[in-house]
Amino acid sequence: MTPGSRVTHPIELRSYEILRARLDGTSLDTARLPPLTRAVVERVVHATADIDYVADLVCDETALGAAVAAIAAHAPVVTDVRMTAAGITTRNVVCRLGDVDPVAAARDGLTRSAAAVGLALDEVGPGAVWVIGCAPTALERLLTLADLARPALVIGLPVGFVGAVEAKEALRAAGLPAVSNRSEKGGAAVAAAAVNALLYEGLNP
């Protein structure tokens, strides 16, 4: 094993064999996808056992390639909540949710997750990879700060019935390099899986 490489567990290998066999020859066959898009889509399906993500996810191969390069150059990775951070397995991440003063956030009309975006941006500056899996308000806040953040990539996959679809639509409309999905689905595990796919690509190019 070369330094920094990753060993794949046999259970994971078998999981990939199963998901590819189920999709082979169908309209959702991931073999038709560009390599980085395929890596992200299959990692999310592997993490969720939800094949619907093949059609639901929105990826841009050029943006993913630039993100892999940014990660290799040690761009910071920022998450919205600790649950998202906990799922990222090969990189230390920045999550400032625990540093938010909830009274001050409420006074400013922000949720704690939205306020944490500002604290994280103050720490990491422009060019980070932002991974948002739980809080639509965090994604909305990042979009308002996009000119300052200039993200290498936004993985915007918040979950929920209130604001999640709209926040992801706004992300796509903003034209930022991004991974998103069209439905209300998402979550910390989904967002972590998406960024892990790119991190693993950097480990095993």
C-alpha positions, 0 to 999 in steps of 0.5 A: 500500500502506498502512503496515503492510499486506501484499502477497500474492505471486501464488504464494500467491494461486494456492495458495489458489485450488487449495486452495479449489477442492479443498475446494469443495462437500465436507464440508471446504469452508472457506467454511462457517467463520467468517472468522478460523477460516477464515483460520487453517485455510487458512493451515495447509493452505497451509503444509503442503499437508495438507487433513486439518487442516481437520477436525483443527484446533480453533478458537474464533472469539471467542477468535481475535477477542480475540487479533487485538485483543490483537496489535493492542494489541502483546501479546507473542508467545512461542514454545517454540523458535527453529524456531517463532519463525523462521516468524513473519514480521511480529512480533518474538517472545520465545523464551528457550530459549537462556537455559535452564541445562540442568543446572538444568532437569534438576534441576527435572525440566523439559525445556529447552523447559518451563524456557524457558516460565517464563523467558519468562513472567517477561519478558512477564507476563500477556496474551501470545500463546503459540505452541507448535509443537514441545514438548508439555512446554512446553505442559504447563508453560504450563498449570501457569502459566496463572493467572499467564500469563492468555494472550490466546491459546495456539496449542498445536500440538506434534507427536509420538507422546509427549505431544502429543495429551495436552497438546492435550487438556489445553489444551482441557480447561483452557478457555483461549482456544486453537487446537489440533488433535486428532491427533499432527500439528503442528509449528513450521511449523503453529504459525507458520502459525496465528499468521501468519494472525492477524497478517495479519488485523491488517495487512489488516483 
